[in-house]
Amino acid sequence: MTKVHNFSAGPGILPQQAIDNSISALQNFMGTNLSLIEVSHRDKEFESVMAEARQLPLDILGLGDDYDAVYLGGGASLQFCMVPYNFLNTKAAYLKTGVWAANAVKEAKFFGETDVVASSEDKNYTYVPKDFVIPTDAEYFHYTSNNTIYGTQMHSIPNSPVPLFCDMSSDIFSKQIDAKKFDLIYAGAQKNMGPAGATLVILKKELLEKITRKIPSMLDYRNHFSKESMYNTPPVFAVYCSLQVLKWVKEMGL
Ligand SMILES: *Cc1c(COP(=O)(O)O)cnc(C)c1O
């Protein structure tokens, strides 16, 4: 079979070794004589997969144990809602640089004052606004590192006086970044790190202490982080396949 390339923003092309390892795990997962999708996520074999899949993104990004990572369902789009549900009590600041950023703003408005500090909507999101001021009384500042649809990418990390949140769905693990500047990072797997079905959420653990609102269980980050991404059945295949991609990224280096 001739491998064909797809230059679409997503789903992305995955390294062959990630595909091969995933096929093999679907046939016989870690010597269990069961498929990856037939074993319990509570089995020690899958627990070790999840532990590694949560640790590797932190290692690759150079983050220490003051950060933690989980895999959630619902795509990056669910994070547009979970982020403000958990952290927007009065006011948050957003940079509106594309369709996804605009969707994030739309969801934030359900939860509190949403201060759009700058927008490139006037020119159909074809540029990145440079001059904007982030209010110091915002609970966080949210931006999208790469505008997937129009291709406008932020080439530097904004200095933020408040916790810095970023949707990195389409450029995570594509280059070295100073990840310690961020308090929360999320990315739908299917653009840059695996198949659809899992969304990686990384946050600085101390942020969890700031959650005060009553939140339905599945939307409350505290449940997912305290249960180490096993609050309910995780998307096992998407996590396993993403882990294979992450191992390849680690081997190649950023
Ligand atoms: C694709 C994309 C999304 C939406 O991702 P889903 O996983 O489909 O919800 C959000 N943000 C960015 C930057 C994207 O590229």
Ligand as a Chemical Component Dictionary entry (heavy atoms), coordinates in Angstrom:
data_LIG
# 
_chem_comp.id                   LIG 
_chem_comp.type                 NON-POLYMER 
_chem_comp.pdbx_formal_charge   0 
_chem_comp.three_letter_code    LIG 
# 
loop_
_chem_comp_atom.comp_id 
_chem_comp_atom.atom_id 
_chem_comp_atom.alt_atom_id 
_chem_comp_atom.type_symbol 
_chem_comp_atom.charge 
_chem_comp_atom.model_Cartn_x 
_chem_comp_atom.model_Cartn_y 
_chem_comp_atom.model_Cartn_z 
_chem_comp_atom.pdbx_ordinal 
LIG C1 C1 C 0 -10.336 21.592 15.748 1  
LIG C2 C2 C 0 -10.175 22.578 16.801 2  
LIG C3 C3 C 0 -11.079 22.668 17.866 3  
LIG C4 C4 C 0 -12.307 21.802 17.982 4  
LIG O1 O1 O 0 -11.927 20.525 18.287 5  
LIG P1 P1 P 0 -12.986 19.351 18.573 6  
LIG O2 O2 O 0 -12.114 18.310 19.206 7  
LIG O3 O3 O 0 -13.552 18.955 17.252 8  
LIG O4 O4 O 0 -14.019 19.870 19.491 9  
LIG C5 C5 C 0 -10.850 23.606 18.848 10 
LIG N1 N1 N 0 -9.782  24.415 18.800 11 
LIG C6 C6 C 0 -8.890  24.368 17.795 12 
LIG C7 C7 C 0 -7.728  25.291 17.798 13 
LIG C8 C8 C 0 -9.055  23.440 16.768 14 
LIG O5 O5 O 0 -8.176  23.392 15.771 15 
# 
loop_
_chem_comp_bond.comp_id 
_chem_comp_bond.atom_id_1 
_chem_comp_bond.atom_id_2 
_chem_comp_bond.value_order 
_chem_comp_bond.pdbx_ordinal 
LIG C1 C2 SING 1  
LIG C2 C3 SING 2  
LIG C2 C8 DOUB 3  
LIG C3 C4 SING 4  
LIG C3 C5 DOUB 5  
LIG C4 O1 SING 6  
LIG O1 P1 SING 7  
LIG P1 O2 DOUB 8  
LIG P1 O3 SING 9  
LIG P1 O4 SING 10 
LIG C5 N1 SING 11 
LIG N1 C6 DOUB 12 
LIG C6 C7 SING 13 
LIG C6 C8 SING 14 
LIG C8 O5 SING 15 
# 
